[in-house]
Amino acid sequence: MTRIGAERDQVPPALDPAAIDALEAHDWPGNLWELTNVIERLLLTARGSADNTIKASSIAAAIGEGARNATRWDHTLQVLNQPLREAREAFEREYMQFHLTRFGGNISRTAEFVGMDRAALHRKLKLLGVSTSEKSEGLGV
């Protein structure tokens, strides 16, 4: 970001911790080229901003303008054609998988973000059939 900002005679803004998490959670199918394009978009949109901190929502918007967006849910039409219970479970499954990926499989950080107790999160993940890379610590997940 510093290099691209220097090329544009622009001081790069700071990244909010949630923005860093959003950048790390994206799978970057376009590798370095996609990352460079997202950074350029962020610098363009940050120019003239009163708040000189890039937020996670700005990351999501910049990634969303590219090819594939990890924060966009592609199953909307399929879910809308299901009964409410199944649709809610499908959403919860995607939501939990997204945030587990976002926090690198860290159950404690995921639980804190989604507003659940760790044990309750483990039970929810088991109920939804979401596997974790973290050891279950005797909770059966």
N, C-alpha and C positions, 0 to 999 in steps of 0.2 A: 504494500500500500504506500509505503514511503517512497519507493522508486517511482511508481506511477504518479504520485502526487508531485514529486520533484519535476518530472517531465512536463507537468501541467502548471508549474509554478503555484502549487496549492499545498498548504499544510494539511496533511491528512487528519481527519477527526479521530477521536478515540473510539474504541469499540466497547459497547456495553457488554458485560459478561454473558448475558443471554444471546447477544449477537455472535459472540465467539462460539457458543454452544451450537447455534444455528448453522454457522459455517462448518463446524466439525461434523454435524449430523448429516449434512448433504453428501451423497455418494460421489459427486463430481464425475459424471460419465464423460464429460468433455475434457477432463484432466486440467492441466495448467491453463489451457486456452479459455475454458469456461470460467475458471476462477479469475483470470485476468479481466474478462468481460464484466463479471459481477463487480469486481473492485472498481473498474472504470465507471460503471453505472452508479455505484455508491458515491464515488467522488463527485460525479456530476450532480446527483440529487442533493448531496450535502452542501454544495457550494451555495453560499448565501443564507444558509440555515442559521437561525439564532442559537439553537442548541447544537453544540459542536460534538455530539456523541451519536454514533450510529447505533440504532436500536435493532432488536431482532426482527421487528416488523419490516424494517428497511431491507434487511437481508432477505427475508421471505419474498418481498416485492421484487428485488433485483434478481433473485434466482428464478422467480416465476415468469419473468420476461424472457428467460432463456428457453431451452428446449424442454427438458423434463424437470418438474418441480417436486422435490421430496415433501414439501408441505401441502401440496394439492392432493386431494383425495379423488382418485380416478374411478371409484366404484359408486358414484352418486346415483346414477340411473338404476343400477342393479339393486341397490339398497332401497330406493324409493318404491320398488315393486314388491317389497316384502312386508309381512305384518310387523307392527311396531316392535314387538319383542325381539325378533330376529334382526331387524334394522338397527336397534339399539346395541345389540351384542356385536354386530359387525362393526359399527362405529367404535365401540369401546375397544374391540380387538385392534383395530387400526391405530386408534389413539394411544393405546398402551405400547404397541410395537414401535410406533414413532418415537415416543418419549424414552423408551428403553434404549433405542438406537441413539437418540440425541445425547443421552447421558452415559453412553458406552457400556450399557448393561448394568450400571450401578443402581441397585435396588433402593438404597437409601436416598440418593439424589432424586430418583424418579418418584419415590413415595412422597418426598417433601414437595416436589413441584406439583404433583397431581392432587395433593392435599389428603393423602391417606397414610394410615399407619403402615409400617413395613409388613406386619403380619397380614393385615387386611389386603394389601397389595398382592402379597404372595397368593392368598386365597382367590382373589379376583383373577390373577393371571392363570392360575390352575383351572378355574371355572371357564375362562375364555379359551383355554388351550394354547396360551402363549408361552413358549419356552424361553428360558433365560440362560445366559451363559454363566451367571453366578451360581455357585454351589448353593443348594437349597437350605443348608444349615438345619436339617431335620424337619423342614416344613413340607417336604414332599413335592416340591416344584421342580 
